[in-house]
Amino acid sequence: AVLQNQRRENYGFLVAKVNALKSIEAVFPTMPDAVVPLFLPVFTVAESDRKLLQDYLSARSVYAPILWPSFDGEKGLSLENASPTVKWIYKHILCIPVDQRYGLEDMAYIADVLTDFDGR
């Protein structure tokens, strides 16, 4: 229960901050009761911002993975043949960690980094 509560608390804190930003959008701006998240998935509004945001976070010691790091060739899938929606998601999604290793102080730091990126 402690693990689930920490993840939910982290997500709730961080998603409230992300919801106020203009260059980043939460994939799930609210969290259903039964969900215990590992990440806060976000979309960058501009495709070019995903790599910039990932590098910006990395330079500030925040690891934000892309959950589909290698689409082409995986299990015969090709981004070239994907629907426009799948292509858009692939090019814009990034995940911010909210797991139980982090506390609200960490979430505040990540929120500050995201806010700084948003205001650049």
LINBELLIN-V452872 format. One line per field, one symbol per residue. burial: # if it has 16 or more other ideal C-beta (glycine too) atoms within 10 Angstrom, else .. Layout:
burial = ???
//
This chain:
burial = .....##########.##..#.##.##...#.....#.######....##..##.##....#.#.#....#.................##########...#...##..##.##..##..
//
